[in-house]
Every structure is written in structure tokens, then in C-alpha cells.
Amino acid sequence: MKLLALSGLIPEQICDIVRFTGYPGERSVAHYCGYAEDYISMVKQDDTVDGAVFPKSCDSCRIMGSYLEDCGKFLYQLNIPARQDELAVDFLAAELEQYQAAVERRFGAVGSIAERVEAVNARNREIRGVYENLANISYREYLEAVHDMLTKPLFEQTVKKDLPEKKASGKRVYLVGSFLSGTELAGVIEDCGMTVVGDNLPESGRLAAMPEADPGGELYREIAACVLRGRLSPTQDNFRQILSADMEEIERKQVNGVIFVTQKYCEPYDYLFSVYQKMLGQKGIAVTKLTLSDSADVRKAGLTLEAFADVI
């Protein structure tokens, strides 16, 4: 069973999923969010993918099922509440039970949810330990190691500890964005003389900050609370909480500049950027925005990042 998950909003505690990291092949949708476009193309054209699991969390995701309905593969869309209160947790918990039931009808029993909860907790603790040392290691190799890890079954996921050390520069930057498919972008940042000391990426800072679920508690509610109350996505309609968490880390880590990465036609991140830009300007912190045309796009980033390195 290979279920391709689009977003960090899809919990790993229910069953094994493979996180979508990028698609370099032929694309089947145009004039659409670059990341979602590539995900749709991979589900439809990659014969090793058995199904797709994606959230109903933004305009691009809400209509995704219409592009995939004829692909003949297992499809499941999770309704993600925009709120984070107790009622929202109850709602998502019920959604997760239905999700598990649908997976088991198609593929058979998923195994112990409690054991998977413990495995996710342990995995995220390992990521947290490496994440807090970002200033002293190669950020590109760190991201590549995380991406490789997330393609494996949960119980085989371990975080590579022996990452190459890298001397920190005085140009300390923070990275904002969705899943950074093109890890070579991290290499371009480092080649320009900047040191990434933190991020809010779904595969990095958000996993490191995810609250731990209690394997002895009400499992579906525990998992739902983790999804709704960790470091949030802009699609969850709570910019205040996102900005509060990010600005605290940016100030604590003495960041000189912020690199904001978004995909074409991604409205939630575009809206967030305008608020980000204003708040960082008030703090005297430089910010630059990179808009990628697809999940593998890094072609135009070099000149922009070289200029930004000169500014900070």
C-alpha cells in the first residue's frame, strides 16, 4: 500500500503514508497551484501510487477530487476545521475514524494506532534534537535526510545524526513556506553565504514543534489535537498564531533575514506574506519572497538570494 499524502495535515498515526516531496515528470494540470498540480500529476501517472489522501483545507485542495476521480485509485479527502477549539478536535477525531475505516475496507487492518502514536512522538523528538542544532550543520543535507526518511514506513523512520558540520555565518536566516520540495534551494541559500537557523516548514520546524499525543488517551482526539494545535498551516485560517510562533523563534535565534517561499497561485501563503512583511519591517528584519512555478523549480532563485545576502 502506497498512499501519497499531500500535506502535513494528514496524520501518520492512522496508517503508513508517503509524503509528496515533488514531481519532475509530465504535468497534467495547468494554471493551478504549482504544488497541488504536481501532486495530481504524480497520483495519475505514477503506477506505484495506490491512492491519494489530501485535506480539504484550501481552494486548490477542495476541488482536487474532481481532477482525480477517474484515476481508479483509492482517494480520501479529510475535512480539516479552520478552528482549533474542543469542538474542532471532536469533529476531526470523528473524521479520522472514518478515514481509518475507509483505508481498512480497501487495504485491510492498519495495526495498532497506539504504537504508531508512540513512534510519531519518538520520531519528532529526534527531529527536534537535530533541528535545534541547525546553525551548525548543512541545512541542505538535513532537509534531504528528512525527505528520505519521510518516504519510508513509519517504523523504519530514523533521523540521520551524522550530518556534516558547517560553520555558521553572520547572515542568519529563517525560512518560511510549504513543503520545500526542491532541497537544492537550501544549497543555494548556503552557497550565498547565509545560514538557516530555523524554519516553519511542514517537514522540519512544524514536526519539531508538534505536541506529543498520549498513546494511553482517547487516540483519535489526541491525534486530532496534534493536527490542529501544532505549528499551523496558513490554510488553517489562524495567522495570529502562526505569526506569534514564528516571530518568537525569529527573535530568539537573532535572525537577520527571512526567506519566504511560496508556490504560484497559492493564496493562503500570499496573504500571509503581506502580514509577515509588515511585521518584519517594524522589527527591522529584511525579508524576500520567492514564488516557485512548480515543486521542482529553483531556476530563478540564485540571483534573488545573492542580492538578499548582500542586503543582510
Phi and psi restraints in degrees (value plus and minus 20) as a CYANA .aco file:
   2 LYS   PHI    -144.1  -104.1
   2 LYS   PSI      79.8   119.8
   3 LEU   PHI    -119.1   -79.1
   3 LEU   PSI     102.8   142.8
   4 LEU   PHI    -111.0   -71.0
   4 LEU   PSI      99.1   139.1
   5 ALA   PHI    -122.6   -82.6
   5 ALA   PSI     114.9   154.9
   6 LEU   PHI    -101.1   -61.1
   6 LEU   PSI     -51.3   -11.3
   7 SER   PHI    -159.1  -119.1
   7 SER   PSI     136.6   176.6
   8 GLY   PHI     -86.6   -46.6
   8 GLY   PSI     -29.4    10.6
   9 LEU   PHI     -95.3   -55.3
   9 LEU   PSI     -30.0    10.0
  10 ILE   PHI    -108.9   -68.9
  10 ILE   PSI      94.2   134.2
  11 PRO   PHI     -94.0   -54.0
  11 PRO   PSI     119.5   159.5
  12 GLU   PHI    -103.2   -63.2
  12 GLU   PSI     -29.6    10.4
  13 GLN   PHI     -94.8   -54.8
  13 GLN   PSI     -35.7     4.3
  14 ILE   PHI    -103.6   -63.6
  14 ILE   PSI     -69.3   -29.3
  15 CYS   PHI    -181.0  -141.0
  15 CYS   PSI     147.7   187.7
  16 ASP   PHI     -85.7   -45.7
  16 ASP   PSI     112.5   152.5
  17 ILE   PHI    -151.0  -111.0
  17 ILE   PSI     138.7   178.7
  18 VAL   PHI    -131.7   -91.7
  18 VAL   PSI     101.5   141.5
  19 ARG   PHI     -92.5   -52.5
  19 ARG   PSI     112.2   152.2
  20 PHE   PHI     -86.5   -46.5
  20 PHE   PSI     105.2   145.2
  21 THR   PHI    -134.1   -94.1
  21 THR   PSI     -32.7     7.3
  22 GLY   PHI     130.7   170.7
  22 GLY   PSI     137.9   177.9
  23 TYR   PHI    -160.3  -120.3
  23 TYR   PSI      94.7   134.7
  24 PRO   PHI    -113.8   -73.8
  24 PRO   PSI     -19.2    20.8
  25 GLY   PHI    -105.3   -65.3
  25 GLY   PSI    -182.8  -142.8
  26 GLU   PHI     -93.5   -53.5
  26 GLU   PSI     114.7   154.7
  27 ARG   PHI    -118.9   -78.9
  27 ARG   PSI     126.5   166.5
  28 SER   PHI    -132.9   -92.9
  28 SER   PSI     -18.3    21.7
  29 VAL   PHI    -153.1  -113.1
  29 VAL   PSI     121.5   161.5
  30 ALA   PHI    -143.6  -103.6
  30 ALA   PSI     141.4   181.4
  31 HIS   PHI      33.9    73.9
  31 HIS   PSI      34.0    74.0
  32 TYR   PHI    -167.3  -127.3
  32 TYR   PSI     142.9   182.9
  33 CYS   PHI     -68.2   -28.2
  33 CYS   PSI     105.5   145.5
  34 GLY   PHI     -76.6   -36.6
  34 GLY   PSI     -61.1   -21.1
  35 TYR   PHI     -89.6   -49.6
  35 TYR   PSI     -66.4   -26.4
  36 ALA   PHI     -85.8   -45.8
  36 ALA   PSI     -57.8   -17.8
  37 GLU   PHI     -78.4   -38.4
  37 GLU   PSI     -64.8   -24.8
  38 ASP   PHI     -89.0   -49.0
  38 ASP   PSI     -57.8   -17.8
  39 TYR   PHI     -81.9   -41.9
  39 TYR   PSI     -67.5   -27.5
  40 ILE   PHI     -78.3   -38.3
  40 ILE   PSI     -64.8   -24.8
  41 SER   PHI     -82.1   -42.1
  41 SER   PSI     -60.9   -20.9
  42 MET   PHI     -88.4   -48.4
  42 MET   PSI     -63.2   -23.2
  43 VAL   PHI     -78.7   -38.7
  43 VAL   PSI     -63.3   -23.3
  44 LYS   PHI     -93.8   -53.8
  44 LYS   PSI     -52.7   -12.7
  45 GLN   PHI    -129.3   -89.3
  45 GLN   PSI     -34.3     5.7
  46 ASP   PHI    -113.8   -73.8
  46 ASP   PSI      91.7   131.7
  47 ASP   PHI     -89.3   -49.3
  47 ASP   PSI     -34.9     5.1
  48 THR   PHI    -101.8   -61.8
  48 THR   PSI     -32.8     7.2
  49 VAL   PHI    -105.1   -65.1
  49 VAL   PSI     102.1   142.1
  50 ASP   PHI    -111.0   -71.0
  50 ASP   PSI     -39.1     0.9
  51 GLY   PHI    -193.9  -153.9
  51 GLY   PSI     149.9   189.9
  52 ALA   PHI    -148.9  -108.9
  52 ALA   PSI     114.9   154.9
  53 VAL   PHI    -145.7  -105.7
  53 VAL   PSI     103.7   143.7
  54 PHE   PHI    -166.3  -126.3
  54 PHE   PSI     135.7   175.7
  55 PRO   PHI    -110.2   -70.2
  55 PRO   PSI     137.3   177.3
  56 LYS   PHI    -117.5   -77.5
  56 LYS   PSI      58.4    98.4
  57 SER   PHI    -146.6  -106.6
  57 SER   PSI     -31.9     8.1
  58 CYS   PHI    -172.5  -132.5
  58 CYS   PSI     151.3   191.3
  59 ASP   PHI     -79.0   -39.0
  59 ASP   PSI     -60.8   -20.8
  60 SER   PHI     -83.6   -43.6
  60 SER   PSI     -62.0   -22.0
  61 CYS   PHI     -92.6   -52.6
  61 CYS   PSI     -53.6   -13.6
  62 ARG   PHI     -82.0   -42.0
  62 ARG   PSI     -54.4   -14.4
  63 ILE   PHI    -121.4   -81.4
  63 ILE   PSI     -11.9    28.1
  64 MET   PHI     -82.8   -42.8
  64 MET   PSI     -55.2   -15.2
  65 GLY   PHI     -78.9   -38.9
  65 GLY   PSI     -50.8   -10.8
  66 SER   PHI     -87.3   -47.3
  66 SER   PSI     -48.1    -8.1
  67 TYR   PHI     -99.1   -59.1
  67 TYR   PSI     -43.3    -3.3
  68 LEU   PHI    -126.5   -86.5
  68 LEU   PSI     -26.4    13.6
  69 GLU   PHI     -81.0   -41.0
  69 GLU   PSI     -43.4    -3.4
  70 ASP   PHI    -120.7   -80.7
  70 ASP   PSI     -10.0    30.0
  71 CYS   PHI    -100.1   -60.1
  71 CYS   PSI     -33.8     6.2
  72 GLY   PHI      57.9    97.9
  72 GLY   PSI     -10.5    29.5
  73 LYS   PHI    -126.7   -86.7
  73 LYS   PSI     145.5   185.5
  74 PHE   PHI     -83.5   -43.5
  74 PHE   PSI     109.1   149.1
  75 LEU   PHI    -148.3  -108.3
  75 LEU   PSI     115.1   155.1
  76 TYR   PHI    -165.4  -125.4
  76 TYR   PSI     111.9   151.9
  77 GLN   PHI    -138.1   -98.1
  77 GLN   PSI     102.4   142.4
  78 LEU   PHI    -109.6   -69.6
  78 LEU   PSI     112.2   152.2
  79 ASN   PHI    -101.7   -61.7
  79 ASN   PSI      97.5   137.5
  80 ILE   PHI    -126.0   -86.0
  80 ILE   PSI      97.2   137.2
  81 PRO   PHI     -84.6   -44.6
  81 PRO   PSI     126.0   166.0
  82 ALA   PHI     -97.0   -57.0
  82 ALA   PSI     -43.5    -3.5
  83 ARG   PHI    -105.0   -65.0
  83 ARG   PSI     147.2   187.2
  84 GLN   PHI    -144.7  -104.7
  84 GLN   PSI      -4.3    35.7
  85 ASP   PHI    -103.4   -63.4
  85 ASP   PSI    -197.0  -157.0
  86 GLU   PHI     -82.6   -42.6
  86 GLU   PSI     -58.0   -18.0
  87 LEU   PHI     -82.0   -42.0
  87 LEU   PSI     -60.3   -20.3
  88 ALA   PHI     -84.5   -44.5
  88 ALA   PSI     -60.0   -20.0
  89 VAL   PHI     -82.2   -42.2
  89 VAL   PSI     -64.1   -24.1
  90 ASP   PHI     -80.4   -40.4
  90 ASP   PSI     -62.9   -22.9
  91 PHE   PHI     -81.8   -41.8
  91 PHE   PSI     -69.3   -29.3
  92 LEU   PHI     -87.6   -47.6
  92 LEU   PSI     -54.4   -14.4
  93 ALA   PHI     -78.7   -38.7
  93 ALA   PSI     -63.4   -23.4
  94 ALA   PHI     -84.7   -44.7
  94 ALA   PSI     -58.9   -18.9
  95 GLU   PHI     -81.2   -41.2
  95 GLU   PSI     -59.5   -19.5
  96 LEU   PHI     -87.6   -47.6
  96 LEU   PSI     -56.7   -16.7
  97 GLU   PHI     -81.9   -41.9
  97 GLU   PSI     -62.6   -22.6
  98 GLN   PHI     -87.1   -47.1
  98 GLN   PSI     -57.9   -17.9
  99 TYR   PHI     -80.2   -40.2
  99 TYR   PSI     -68.2   -28.2
 100 GLN   PHI     -79.6   -39.6
 100 GLN   PSI     -63.6   -23.6
 101 ALA   PHI     -81.3   -41.3
 101 ALA   PSI     -60.1   -20.1
 102 ALA   PHI     -86.3   -46.3
 102 ALA   PSI     -61.5   -21.5
 103 VAL   PHI     -82.4   -42.4
 103 VAL   PSI     -63.6   -23.6
 104 GLU   PHI     -90.2   -50.2
 104 GLU   PSI     -52.4   -12.4
 105 ARG   PHI     -82.3   -42.3
 105 ARG   PSI     -54.4   -14.4
 106 ARG   PHI    -109.6   -69.6
 106 ARG   PSI     -59.6   -19.6
 107 PHE   PHI    -140.7  -100.7
 107 PHE   PSI     -27.2    12.8
 108 GLY   PHI      79.3   119.3
 108 GLY   PSI     159.9   199.9
 109 ALA   PHI     -80.3   -40.3
 109 ALA   PSI     122.4   162.4
 110 VAL   PHI    -113.1   -73.1
 110 VAL   PSI     -31.7     8.3
 111 GLY   PHI      75.8   115.8
 111 GLY   PSI    -186.6  -146.6
 112 SER   PHI     -95.4   -55.4
 112 SER   PSI      97.2   137.2
 113 ILE   PHI     -87.5   -47.5
 113 ILE   PSI     -59.1   -19.1
 114 ALA   PHI     -80.4   -40.4
 114 ALA   PSI     -61.8   -21.8
 115 GLU   PHI     -85.6   -45.6
 115 GLU   PSI     -56.1   -16.1
 116 ARG   PHI     -89.3   -49.3
 116 ARG   PSI     -56.8   -16.8
 117 VAL   PHI     -79.6   -39.6
 117 VAL   PSI     -66.1   -26.1
 118 GLU   PHI     -82.6   -42.6
 118 GLU   PSI     -59.3   -19.3
 119 ALA   PHI     -86.2   -46.2
 119 ALA   PSI     -62.0   -22.0
 120 VAL   PHI     -83.8   -43.8
 120 VAL   PSI     -63.0   -23.0
 121 ASN   PHI     -77.7   -37.7
 121 ASN   PSI     -67.5   -27.5
 122 ALA   PHI     -85.5   -45.5
 122 ALA   PSI     -62.6   -22.6
 123 ARG   PHI     -81.1   -41.1
 123 ARG   PSI     -63.7   -23.7
 124 ASN   PHI     -88.7   -48.7
 124 ASN   PSI     -52.1   -12.1
 125 ARG   PHI     -84.1   -44.1
 125 ARG   PSI     -59.7   -19.7
 126 GLU   PHI     -83.6   -43.6
 126 GLU   PSI     -64.9   -24.9
 127 ILE   PHI     -80.2   -40.2
 127 ILE   PSI     -61.7   -21.7
 128 ARG   PHI     -79.0   -39.0
 128 ARG   PSI     -61.4   -21.4
 129 GLY   PHI     -82.4   -42.4
 129 GLY   PSI     -60.1   -20.1
 130 VAL   PHI     -94.4   -54.4
 130 VAL   PSI     -60.7   -20.7
 131 TYR   PHI     -78.8   -38.8
 131 TYR   PSI     -59.9   -19.9
 132 GLU   PHI     -90.1   -50.1
 132 GLU   PSI     -27.5    12.5
 133 ASN   PHI    -130.7   -90.7
 133 ASN   PSI      -0.4    39.6
 134 LEU   PHI     -75.6   -35.6
 134 LEU   PSI     -56.4   -16.4
 135 ALA   PHI     -82.3   -42.3
 135 ALA   PSI     -37.6     2.4
 136 ASN   PHI    -132.2   -92.2
 136 ASN   PSI     -13.1    26.9
 137 ILE   PHI    -151.4  -111.4
 137 ILE   PSI     148.3   188.3
 138 SER   PHI     -91.6   -51.6
 138 SER   PSI      95.9   135.9
 139 TYR   PHI     -87.1   -47.1
 139 TYR   PSI     -57.1   -17.1
 140 ARG   PHI     -82.6   -42.6
 140 ARG   PSI     -66.1   -26.1
 141 GLU   PHI     -88.7   -48.7
 141 GLU   PSI     -51.5   -11.5
 142 TYR   PHI     -81.5   -41.5
 142 TYR   PSI     -69.6   -29.6
 143 LEU   PHI     -84.2   -44.2
 143 LEU   PSI     -60.9   -20.9
 144 GLU   PHI     -81.6   -41.6
 144 GLU   PSI     -59.1   -19.1
 145 ALA   PHI     -86.5   -46.5
 145 ALA   PSI     -59.4   -19.4
 146 VAL   PHI     -86.2   -46.2
 146 VAL   PSI     -64.8   -24.8
 147 HIS   PHI     -80.1   -40.1
 147 HIS   PSI     -62.9   -22.9
 148 ASP   PHI     -82.0   -42.0
 148 ASP   PSI     -61.9   -21.9
 149 MET   PHI     -81.1   -41.1
 149 MET   PSI     -61.5   -21.5
 150 LEU   PHI     -94.4   -54.4
 150 LEU   PSI     -25.9    14.1
 151 THR   PHI    -110.2   -70.2
 151 THR   PSI     -23.6    16.4
 152 LYS   PHI    -120.8   -80.8
 152 LYS   PSI     139.2   179.2
 153 PRO   PHI     -77.6   -37.6
 153 PRO   PSI     129.0   169.0
 154 LEU   PHI     -72.4   -32.4
 154 LEU   PSI     -64.3   -24.3
 155 PHE   PHI     -95.6   -55.6
 155 PHE   PSI     -23.0    17.0
 156 GLU   PHI    -125.7   -85.7
 156 GLU   PSI     -18.4    21.6
 157 GLN   PHI    -103.4   -63.4
 157 GLN   PSI      98.6   138.6
 158 THR   PHI    -153.0  -113.0
 158 THR   PSI     127.6   167.6
 159 VAL   PHI    -111.1   -71.1
 159 VAL   PSI     106.2   146.2
 160 LYS   PHI     -84.3   -44.3
 160 LYS   PSI     104.5   144.5
 161 LYS   PHI    -115.3   -75.3
 161 LYS   PSI     -49.6    -9.6
 162 ASP   PHI    -109.4   -69.4
 162 ASP   PSI      33.2    73.2
 163 LEU   PHI     -97.5   -57.5
 163 LEU   PSI     126.1   166.1
 164 PRO   PHI     -79.8   -39.8
 164 PRO   PSI     115.6   155.6
 165 GLU   PHI     -96.2   -56.2
 165 GLU   PSI     130.6   170.6
 166 LYS   PHI    -163.2  -123.2
 166 LYS   PSI     108.2   148.2
 167 LYS   PHI     -88.5   -48.5
 167 LYS   PSI     109.5   149.5
 168 ALA   PHI     -90.0   -50.0
 168 ALA   PSI     121.6   161.6
 169 SER   PHI    -114.1   -74.1
 169 SER   PSI     153.5   193.5
 170 GLY   PHI     -99.4   -59.4
 170 GLY   PSI     -24.0    16.0
 171 LYS   PHI    -119.3   -79.3
 171 LYS   PSI      66.6   106.6
 172 ARG   PHI    -110.9   -70.9
 172 ARG   PSI     101.7   141.7
 173 VAL   PHI    -143.2  -103.2
 173 VAL   PSI     137.3   177.3
 174 TYR   PHI    -141.3  -101.3
 174 TYR   PSI     117.8   157.8
 175 LEU   PHI    -129.7   -89.7
 175 LEU   PSI     108.6   148.6
 176 VAL   PHI    -138.0   -98.0
 176 VAL   PSI     120.4   160.4
 177 GLY   PHI     138.9   178.9
 177 GLY   PSI    -196.0  -156.0
 178 SER   PHI    -103.8   -63.8
 178 SER   PSI    -192.5  -152.5
 179 PHE   PHI     -71.8   -31.8
 179 PHE   PSI     104.7   144.7
 180 LEU   PHI    -107.0   -67.0
 180 LEU   PSI      64.2   104.2
 181 SER   PHI     -80.2   -40.2
 181 SER   PSI     -66.2   -26.2
 182 GLY   PHI    -102.9   -62.9
 182 GLY   PSI      66.2   106.2
 183 THR   PHI     -85.1   -45.1
 183 THR   PSI     -36.9     3.1
 184 GLU   PHI     -83.1   -43.1
 184 GLU   PSI     -42.2    -2.2
 185 LEU   PHI     -80.6   -40.6
 185 LEU   PSI     -57.0   -17.0
 186 ALA   PHI     -83.0   -43.0
 186 ALA   PSI     -57.5   -17.5
 187 GLY   PHI     -86.7   -46.7
 187 GLY   PSI     -57.9   -17.9
 188 VAL   PHI     -82.8   -42.8
 188 VAL   PSI     -61.9   -21.9
 189 ILE   PHI     -78.2   -38.2
 189 ILE   PSI     -66.3   -26.3
 190 GLU   PHI     -89.3   -49.3
 190 GLU   PSI     -57.8   -17.8
 191 ASP   PHI     -84.4   -44.4
 191 ASP   PSI     -44.3    -4.3
 192 CYS   PHI    -103.8   -63.8
 192 CYS   PSI     -15.2    24.8
 193 GLY   PHI      69.5   109.5
 193 GLY   PSI      -6.0    34.0
 194 MET   PHI    -123.2   -83.2
 194 MET   PSI     132.3   172.3
 195 THR   PHI    -137.0   -97.0
 195 THR   PSI     100.2   140.2
 196 VAL   PHI    -100.0   -60.0
 196 VAL   PSI      99.1   139.1
 197 VAL   PHI    -127.6   -87.6
 197 VAL   PSI     -25.6    14.4
 198 GLY   PHI    -195.4  -155.4
 198 GLY   PSI     144.7   184.7
 199 ASP   PHI    -179.5  -139.5
 199 ASP   PSI     148.6   188.6
 200 ASN   PHI    -139.9   -99.9
 200 ASN   PSI      12.6    52.6
 201 LEU   PHI     -90.3   -50.3
 201 LEU   PSI     126.9   166.9
 202 PRO   PHI     -79.1   -39.1
 202 PRO   PSI     -50.3   -10.3
 203 GLU   PHI    -112.8   -72.8
 203 GLU   PSI     -15.5    24.5
 204 SER   PHI    -156.9  -116.9
 204 SER   PSI    -112.5   -72.5
 205 GLY   PHI     -78.0   -38.0
 205 GLY   PSI     -55.6   -15.6
 206 ARG   PHI     -92.7   -52.7
 206 ARG   PSI     -55.6   -15.6
 207 LEU   PHI     -88.3   -48.3
 207 LEU   PSI     -60.2   -20.2
 208 ALA   PHI     -82.9   -42.9
 208 ALA   PSI     -51.8   -11.8
 209 ALA   PHI    -115.6   -75.6
 209 ALA   PSI     -20.4    19.6
 210 MET   PHI     -85.4   -45.4
 210 MET   PSI     110.8   150.8
 211 PRO   PHI     -85.0   -45.0
 211 PRO   PSI     133.2   173.2
 212 GLU   PHI    -106.1   -66.1
 212 GLU   PSI     117.7   157.7
 213 ALA   PHI    -107.0   -67.0
 213 ALA   PSI     127.3   167.3
 214 ASP   PHI    -107.0   -67.0
 214 ASP   PSI      93.0   133.0
 215 PRO   PHI     -87.0   -47.0
 215 PRO   PSI     -32.5     7.5
 216 GLY   PHI    -120.3   -80.3
 216 GLY   PSI     -18.3    21.7
 217 GLY   PHI    -114.5   -74.5
 217 GLY   PSI    -182.7  -142.7
 218 GLU   PHI     -95.5   -55.5
 218 GLU   PSI      81.3   121.3
 219 LEU   PHI     -78.0   -38.0
 219 LEU   PSI     -66.6   -26.6
 220 TYR   PHI     -87.1   -47.1
 220 TYR   PSI     -56.9   -16.9
 221 ARG   PHI     -88.9   -48.9
 221 ARG   PSI     -59.2   -19.2
 222 GLU   PHI     -81.6   -41.6
 222 GLU   PSI     -64.7   -24.7
 223 ILE   PHI     -86.8   -46.8
 223 ILE   PSI     -63.3   -23.3
 224 ALA   PHI     -80.0   -40.0
 224 ALA   PSI     -60.5   -20.5
 225 ALA   PHI     -84.0   -44.0
 225 ALA   PSI     -57.6   -17.6
 226 CYS   PHI     -82.4   -42.4
 226 CYS   PSI     -62.9   -22.9
 227 VAL   PHI     -83.8   -43.8
 227 VAL   PSI     -61.5   -21.5
 228 LEU   PHI    -110.1   -70.1
 228 LEU   PSI     -37.4     2.6
 229 ARG   PHI    -142.8  -102.8
 229 ARG   PSI      -9.7    30.3
 230 GLY   PHI    -104.1   -64.1
 230 GLY   PSI    -175.0  -135.0
 231 ARG   PHI     -89.6   -49.6
 231 ARG   PSI     101.1   141.1
 232 LEU   PHI    -104.6   -64.6
 232 LEU   PSI     139.7   179.7
 233 SER   PHI    -109.1   -69.1
 233 SER   PSI     129.6   169.6
 234 PRO   PHI     -78.7   -38.7
 234 PRO   PSI     -42.3    -2.3
 235 THR   PHI     -90.9   -50.9
 235 THR   PSI     -30.7     9.3
 236 GLN   PHI    -110.7   -70.7
 236 GLN   PSI     -13.2    26.8
 237 ASP   PHI      41.1    81.1
 237 ASP   PSI      20.7    60.7
 238 ASN   PHI    -160.8  -120.8
 238 ASN   PSI      50.4    90.4
 239 PHE   PHI     -81.5   -41.5
 239 PHE   PSI     -52.9   -12.9
 240 ARG   PHI     -79.4   -39.4
 240 ARG   PSI     -65.9   -25.9
 241 GLN   PHI     -88.4   -48.4
 241 GLN   PSI     -59.8   -19.8
 242 ILE   PHI     -80.7   -40.7
 242 ILE   PSI     -68.9   -28.9
 243 LEU   PHI     -85.0   -45.0
 243 LEU   PSI     -59.3   -19.3
 244 SER   PHI     -81.7   -41.7
 244 SER   PSI     -67.6   -27.6
 245 ALA   PHI     -86.1   -46.1
 245 ALA   PSI     -63.6   -23.6
 246 ASP   PHI     -87.0   -47.0
 246 ASP   PSI     -64.9   -24.9
 247 MET   PHI     -85.5   -45.5
 247 MET   PSI     -55.0   -15.0
 248 GLU   PHI     -81.2   -41.2
 248 GLU   PSI     -64.4   -24.4
 249 GLU   PHI     -91.0   -51.0
 249 GLU   PSI     -59.4   -19.4
 250 ILE   PHI     -79.6   -39.6
 250 ILE   PSI     -63.3   -23.3
 251 GLU   PHI     -92.2   -52.2
 251 GLU   PSI     -61.4   -21.4
 252 ARG   PHI     -83.3   -43.3
 252 ARG   PSI     -55.3   -15.3
 253 LYS   PHI    -115.3   -75.3
 253 LYS   PSI      -9.7    30.3
 254 GLN   PHI      32.0    72.0
 254 GLN   PSI      34.5    74.5
 255 VAL   PHI     -95.9   -55.9
 255 VAL   PSI     117.8   157.8
 256 ASN   PHI    -112.6   -72.6
 256 ASN   PSI     -46.6    -6.6
 257 GLY   PHI    -175.2  -135.2
 257 GLY   PSI     135.0   175.0
 258 VAL   PHI    -141.0  -101.0
 258 VAL   PSI     111.6   151.6
 259 ILE   PHI    -127.1   -87.1
 259 ILE   PSI      96.7   136.7
 260 PHE   PHI    -126.2   -86.2
 260 PHE   PSI      93.9   133.9
 261 VAL   PHI    -129.2   -89.2
 261 VAL   PSI     107.2   147.2
 262 THR   PHI    -157.3  -117.3
 262 THR   PSI     143.9   183.9
 263 GLN   PHI    -117.3   -77.3
 263 GLN   PSI     136.8   176.8
 264 LYS   PHI     -78.0   -38.0
 264 LYS   PSI     123.4   163.4
 265 TYR   PHI      40.5    80.5
 265 TYR   PSI       4.2    44.2
 266 CYS   PHI    -118.2   -78.2
 266 CYS   PSI      70.7   110.7
 267 GLU   PHI     -84.1   -44.1
 267 GLU   PSI     -62.1   -22.1
 268 PRO   PHI     -76.5   -36.5
 268 PRO   PSI     -63.4   -23.4
 269 TYR   PHI     -92.3   -52.3
 269 TYR   PSI     -54.0   -14.0
 270 ASP   PHI     -83.5   -43.5
 270 ASP   PSI     -62.0   -22.0
 271 TYR   PHI     -84.7   -44.7
 271 TYR   PSI     -62.5   -22.5
 272 LEU   PHI     -82.8   -42.8
 272 LEU   PSI     -57.5   -17.5
 273 PHE   PHI     -79.5   -39.5
 273 PHE   PSI     -60.2   -20.2
 274 SER   PHI     -82.1   -42.1
 274 SER   PSI     -56.4   -16.4
 275 VAL   PHI     -94.4   -54.4
 275 VAL   PSI     -61.7   -21.7
 276 TYR   PHI     -74.8   -34.8
 276 TYR   PSI     -69.5   -29.5
 277 GLN   PHI     -78.1   -38.1
 277 GLN   PSI     -62.8   -22.8
 278 LYS   PHI     -85.8   -45.8
 278 LYS   PSI     -66.1   -26.1
 279 MET   PHI     -86.8   -46.8
 279 MET   PSI     -61.0   -21.0
 280 LEU   PHI     -88.5   -48.5
 280 LEU   PSI     -55.7   -15.7
 281 GLY   PHI     -80.7   -40.7
 281 GLY   PSI     -59.3   -19.3
 282 GLN   PHI     -86.1   -46.1
 282 GLN   PSI     -45.6    -5.6
 283 LYS   PHI    -114.7   -74.7
 283 LYS   PSI     -21.7    18.3
 284 GLY   PHI      53.2    93.2
 284 GLY   PSI       6.1    46.1
 285 ILE   PHI    -126.0   -86.0
 285 ILE   PSI     106.7   146.7
 286 ALA   PHI     -91.0   -51.0
 286 ALA   PSI     129.1   169.1
 287 VAL   PHI    -162.6  -122.6
 287 VAL   PSI     122.3   162.3
 288 THR   PHI    -152.2  -112.2
 288 THR   PSI     131.6   171.6
 289 LYS   PHI    -137.0   -97.0
 289 LYS   PSI     112.3   152.3
 290 LEU   PHI    -134.8   -94.8
 290 LEU   PSI     103.6   143.6
 291 THR   PHI    -128.1   -88.1
 291 THR   PSI      94.6   134.6
 292 LEU   PHI    -113.4   -73.4
 292 LEU   PSI     122.4   162.4
 293 SER   PHI    -101.6   -61.6
 293 SER   PSI     -41.8    -1.8
 294 ASP   PHI    -180.0  -140.0
 294 ASP   PSI     158.7   198.7
 295 SER   PHI     -90.0   -50.0
 295 SER   PSI     -35.6     4.4
 296 ALA   PHI    -126.7   -86.7
 296 ALA   PSI     -15.1    24.9
 297 ASP   PHI    -101.2   -61.2
 297 ASP   PSI      98.8   138.8
 298 VAL   PHI    -156.8  -116.8
 298 VAL   PSI      -9.1    30.9
 299 ARG   PHI     -83.5   -43.5
 299 ARG   PSI     -56.3   -16.3
 300 LYS   PHI    -119.0   -79.0
 300 LYS   PSI     -15.5    24.5
 301 ALA   PHI     -96.2   -56.2
 301 ALA   PSI     -49.8    -9.8
 302 GLY   PHI     -75.6   -35.6
 302 GLY   PSI     -72.8   -32.8
 303 LEU   PHI     -84.7   -44.7
 303 LEU   PSI     -60.3   -20.3
 304 THR   PHI     -82.3   -42.3
 304 THR   PSI     -64.0   -24.0
 305 LEU   PHI     -91.7   -51.7
 305 LEU   PSI     -54.8   -14.8
 306 GLU   PHI     -82.0   -42.0
 306 GLU   PSI     -62.7   -22.7
 307 ALA   PHI     -85.6   -45.6
 307 ALA   PSI     -59.4   -19.4
 308 PHE   PHI     -86.9   -46.9
 308 PHE   PSI     -58.5   -18.5
 309 ALA   PHI     -80.9   -40.9
 309 ALA   PSI     -57.1   -17.1
 310 ASP   PHI     -86.2   -46.2
 310 ASP   PSI     -55.6   -15.6
 311 VAL   PHI     -86.7   -46.7
 311 VAL   PSI     -61.4   -21.4
